[in-house]
Amino acid sequence: MKIPKKINLKFAKRSKKLPIVLSREEIKNIIDVIRNPKYKLIISLAYGAGLRISEVANLKVKDVNLEELTIHLKNTKGKKNRITIFPEKIKTDLQNLIAGKNPNNYFFESERGGKLTERTAQKVFENALRGADIKKTLLFIH
């Protein structure tokens, strides 16, 4: 018979660096340099609703309530659900994007069908950062 023993493990402390924040002007410049309307909307929604790249990629049509300006995020970081709001200013663009789509479809689909990859959304943002000539090192790009 095995006798359970308590093991006291010490984990290395992680530094709690504050994230680098972009100014409103920098965000505006980033969004302005994006020419593709779908990509512009991805970055606008991520910023305006405070979404992670993974949350944008996994967003489904049924998760967005256009009347209430809310997004119901399911199984996000830490396997939790949460509700967030998005700016009214992008409501019409969101409506146009999902017009006629099945509620179970991904909000942002790839050119080949299926969901947009997180890497694609990261590349869009990286290219926009370069285009807007912003040199700050942001955490999720690495």
ChimeraX attribute file (.defattr): number of C-alpha atoms within 10 A of each C-alpha:
attribute: neighborCount
match mode: 1-to-1
recipient: residues
	/A:1	3
	/A:2	4
	/A:3	5
	/A:4	6
	/A:5	6
	/A:6	6
	/A:7	6
	/A:8	6
	/A:9	6
	/A:10	6
	/A:11	6
	/A:12	6
	/A:13	6
	/A:14	6
	/A:15	6
	/A:16	6
	/A:17	6
	/A:18	7
	/A:19	10
	/A:20	10
	/A:21	11
	/A:22	13
	/A:23	9
	/A:24	9
	/A:25	9
	/A:26	15
	/A:27	19
	/A:28	13
	/A:29	17
	/A:30	24
	/A:31	23
	/A:32	13
	/A:33	15
	/A:34	20
	/A:35	10
	/A:36	9
	/A:37	11
	/A:38	15
	/A:39	18
	/A:40	18
	/A:41	19
	/A:42	22
	/A:43	23
	/A:44	21
	/A:45	19
	/A:46	17
	/A:47	15
	/A:48	18
	/A:49	18
	/A:50	14
	/A:51	22
	/A:52	14
	/A:53	19
	/A:54	17
	/A:55	17
	/A:56	24
	/A:57	22
	/A:58	22
	/A:59	23
	/A:60	23
	/A:61	21
	/A:62	16
	/A:63	18
	/A:64	23
	/A:65	14
	/A:66	15
	/A:67	8
	/A:68	10
	/A:69	15
	/A:70	17
	/A:71	21
	/A:72	15
	/A:73	19
	/A:74	16
	/A:75	11
	/A:76	14
	/A:77	10
	/A:78	6
	/A:79	7
	/A:80	9
	/A:81	11
	/A:82	10
	/A:83	12
	/A:84	14
	/A:85	18
	/A:86	22
	/A:87	13
	/A:88	15
	/A:89	10
	/A:90	14
	/A:91	16
	/A:92	10
	/A:93	13
	/A:94	19
	/A:95	13
	/A:96	9
	/A:97	16
	/A:98	18
	/A:99	9
	/A:100	8
	/A:101	12
	/A:102	12
	/A:103	13
	/A:104	11
	/A:105	17
	/A:106	22
	/A:107	25
	/A:108	23
	/A:109	17
	/A:110	13
	/A:111	8
	/A:112	7
	/A:113	10
	/A:114	12
	/A:115	18
	/A:116	20
	/A:117	16
	/A:118	16
	/A:119	13
	/A:120	14
	/A:121	18
	/A:122	17
	/A:123	12
	/A:124	17
	/A:125	21
	/A:126	16
	/A:127	14
	/A:128	23
	/A:129	20
	/A:130	12
	/A:131	15
	/A:132	18
	/A:133	12
	/A:134	15
	/A:135	8
	/A:136	10
	/A:137	11
	/A:138	12
	/A:139	9
	/A:140	9
	/A:141	10
	/A:142	6
